[in-house]
Amino acid sequence: MRTLIDITELQVQALEDIARAEKLSRAAVIRAAIDEYVQRRHRVDISDAFGLWGKGGMDGLSYQEKVRSEW
């Protein structure tokens, strides 16, 4: 897919420098930069997946001691 974007002359020069140094096309450098950005932004915070053990929850040892004290 083709996309039209506006970038500054400084950004164009930086892309050219990177492309030349890595022996890649400017388009390849832009695609790699987008891939890195998307990957960073879509990292999942796994602490949300652990319910009780997630953020603000009780740590495992404290929970175990609490439950066993009820026996």
C-alpha positions as CSV (number, residue, x, y, z in Angstrom):
1,M,0.0,0.0,0.0
2,R,1.3,3.5,-0.8
3,T,0.9,6.3,1.7
4,L,1.7,10.0,1.3
5,I,3.2,11.7,4.3
6,D,4.8,15.1,4.9
7,I,8.2,15.1,6.6
8,T,10.8,17.8,7.2
9,E,14.0,18.2,5.3
10,L,15.9,17.2,8.4
11,Q,14.0,13.9,8.6
12,V,14.6,13.3,4.9
13,Q,18.3,13.8,5.4
14,A,18.4,11.5,8.4
15,L,16.5,8.8,6.5
16,E,19.0,9.2,3.6
17,D,22.0,8.9,6.0
18,I,20.5,5.7,7.6
19,A,19.6,4.2,4.3
20,R,23.1,4.8,2.9
21,A,24.8,3.4,6.0
22,E,22.7,0.3,6.1
23,K,22.6,-0.1,2.3
24,L,18.8,-0.1,2.2
25,S,16.2,1.9,0.3
26,R,14.6,4.9,2.1
27,A,11.3,3.0,1.9
28,A,12.8,0.0,3.7
29,V,14.1,2.2,6.5
30,I,10.7,3.8,6.9
31,R,9.0,0.4,7.0
32,A,11.4,-0.8,9.6
33,A,10.8,2.3,11.7
34,I,7.1,1.8,11.5
35,D,7.4,-1.8,12.5
36,E,9.4,-0.9,15.5
37,Y,7.0,1.9,16.5
38,V,3.9,-0.4,16.2
39,Q,5.6,-3.2,18.1
40,R,6.5,-0.8,21.0
41,R,3.0,0.6,21.1
42,H,1.2,-2.7,21.1
43,R,3.0,-4.4,23.9
44,V,0.6,-6.1,26.2
45,D,0.7,-5.3,29.9
46,I,0.5,-8.9,31.2
47,S,-0.1,-7.8,34.7
48,D,-3.7,-7.1,33.6
49,A,-4.0,-10.8,32.7
50,F,-3.3,-12.2,36.1
51,G,-6.4,-11.0,38.0
52,L,-5.6,-11.2,41.7
53,W,-1.9,-11.3,41.1
54,G,-2.0,-8.2,38.8
55,K,-1.6,-4.5,39.7
56,G,-2.9,-3.7,43.2
57,G,-3.5,-7.3,44.1
58,M,-2.0,-9.3,46.9
59,D,1.3,-11.0,46.3
60,G,1.2,-14.8,46.2
61,L,2.8,-15.6,49.5
62,S,0.6,-13.1,51.4
63,Y,-2.5,-14.7,49.8
64,Q,-1.3,-18.2,50.7
65,E,-0.6,-17.3,54.3
66,K,-4.0,-15.6,54.6
67,V,-5.9,-18.6,53.2
68,R,-4.0,-21.1,55.4
69,S,-4.6,-19.0,58.5
70,E,-8.3,-19.5,57.9
71,W,-8.0,-23.3,58.2
